[in-house]
């Protein structure tokens, strides 16, 4: 048997092995994300005196770990947070806006939403934990999730007449393990919020990608000269 005859089967076997390894790597590789999560800006607001809303701090930490851009504020800082978002938007930095709040901080996200509506800034998602006096949802909001209990504090959220988005009131009154001062700290609710943010953001990014694809320009017919 010649050297060439002996080498051919070995080369074929090696090529096949490399092909299989490459295919396995392709299967194992994670799907590419449509855009960076850092484009998602999440502002979270604590309730009264920053004492009973430390679940907002925990959720902020988790969001940052997942690659989102998250910040936590006191209730009375909502005007400056809204101003910052509006200024960014006016400069062309059009991030995906998500606002989350507990108790009085839950009220604050609706106040911020109205201020941003006056500046024509869209809000992807509002999430409130037992908001005590939430305003009706304005038209610039796409999605709302309100976790509440009928415990003397939490209230259902209603929609303004021109609101066209999706509103979900999640009544947790039957869950006796939760209260007004612990509802914001629930790991289960935090996980639900994380999934909701991921879901609505994926929808938004898909729309952005679709709208960014330019349609081919229609060819204009050359003008015909009038018969002499």
Secondary structure as UniProt FT lines:
FT   HELIX           3..28
FT   HELIX           37..39
FT   STRAND          40..45
FT   HELIX           48..50
FT   HELIX           55..65
FT   TURN            66..67
FT   STRAND          69..73
FT   HELIX           75..77
FT   HELIX           78..90
FT   TURN            91..92
FT   STRAND          96..102
FT   HELIX           104..118
FT   TURN            119..120
FT   STRAND          123..129
FT   TURN            139..140
FT   STRAND          141..148
FT   TURN            161..162
FT   STRAND          166..171
FT   TURN            173..174
FT   TURN            176..177
FT   TURN            180..182
FT   HELIX           183..185
FT   HELIX           187..212
//
